[in-house]
Amino acid sequence: MQQPITAVQKIASRVGARTSGDAGQATAEYALVLLGAAAIALLIGIWATSGGGAGKVGDLLDAVFSSIKKNIS
C-alpha cells in the first residue's frame, strides 16, 4: 500500500524541480559575455586615449570626415 503524499513532499518536489537542471545557465553565460565585452571595450578605450592609439584614432577620424566631406561636396 502506498503512503499518501504530504503537502511538504509536494512542495519539496516542486522546489527540487525548479532548482535542478540548467535553467539559469543562459543568464550566467550572458553575464560572462557582457563582462568580457566590457573588459575589451575598456582596454580599447585605454589604448585609444593613451599610448600609441591616440594618434591613430585621430588620423582615422580625420580620414573618415574628409572622405564624407569630399563625397558631399
ZISULNOR-V544998 format. One record per residue. RES is the residue in one letter. OMEGA is omega in radians with two decimals (999 if undefined). Layout:
BEGIN
RES_OMEGA, RES_OMEGA
END
This chain:
BEGIN
M_-3.13, Q_3.10, Q_3.13, P_3.12, I_-3.14, T_3.13, A_3.13, V_3.12, Q_3.10, K_-3.14, I_3.13, A_3.13, S_3.09, R_3.12, V_3.11, G_3.13, A_-3.12, R_-3.06, T_3.13, S_-3.14, G_-3.08, D_-3.10, A_-3.13, G_-3.07, Q_-3.11, A_3.13, T_3.12, A_3.12, E_3.10, Y_3.13, A_3.13, L_3.10, V_3.12, L_3.09, L_3.10, G_3.13, A_3.11, A_3.12, A_3.11, I_3.11, A_3.11, L_3.12, L_3.10, I_3.11, G_3.09, I_3.14, W_-3.07, A_-3.08, T_3.11, S_3.14, G_-3.03, G_-3.07, G_-3.04, A_3.14, G_-3.12, K_3.11, V_3.10, G_3.10, D_3.12, L_3.13, L_3.08, D_3.12, A_3.13, V_-3.11, F_3.11, S_3.09, S_3.11, I_-3.13, K_-3.14, K_-3.13, N_3.13, I_-3.08, S_999
END
